[in-house]
């Protein structure tokens, strides 16, 4: 919420959904898509137009942490916001 003024000044912010390595590729792509769409809905309720919040799903393909434990999996379940 504190970042909303900055996000609104950016114009377009791409929401990139990610998942951990567990599950099938198709499942993780769908999960990451839902995760990014949830962030999109939330940001739109805070005043960002959905048209300025494109969504992309990377599933498990771009891990933040390449470990194979709960700590790594927790870091990989995320939505990154990229100003365009």
ChimeraX attribute file (.defattr): number of C-alpha atoms within 10 A of each C-alpha:
attribute: neighborCount
match mode: 1-to-1
recipient: residues
	/A:1	8
	/A:2	6
	/A:3	7
	/A:4	13
	/A:5	11
	/A:6	9
	/A:7	18
	/A:8	16
	/A:9	10
	/A:10	13
	/A:11	14
	/A:12	19
	/A:13	22
	/A:14	18
	/A:15	25
	/A:16	22
	/A:17	30
	/A:18	30
	/A:19	30
	/A:20	26
	/A:21	20
	/A:22	11
	/A:23	13
	/A:24	11
	/A:25	15
	/A:26	11
	/A:27	14
	/A:28	23
	/A:29	21
	/A:30	18
	/A:31	22
	/A:32	26
	/A:33	23
	/A:34	17
	/A:35	21
	/A:36	26
	/A:37	22
	/A:38	15
	/A:39	21
	/A:40	24
	/A:41	14
	/A:42	14
	/A:43	18
	/A:44	15
	/A:45	11
	/A:46	12
	/A:47	11
	/A:48	20
	/A:49	15
	/A:50	17
	/A:51	12
	/A:52	18
	/A:53	23
	/A:54	14
	/A:55	22
	/A:56	19
	/A:57	22
	/A:58	19
	/A:59	27
	/A:60	25
	/A:61	15
	/A:62	14
	/A:63	19
	/A:64	17
	/A:65	14
	/A:66	13
	/A:67	13
	/A:68	11
	/A:69	10
	/A:70	10
	/A:71	10
	/A:72	16
	/A:73	20
	/A:74	13
	/A:75	16
	/A:76	23
	/A:77	21
	/A:78	21
	/A:79	24
	/A:80	15
	/A:81	17
	/A:82	13
	/A:83	13
	/A:84	9
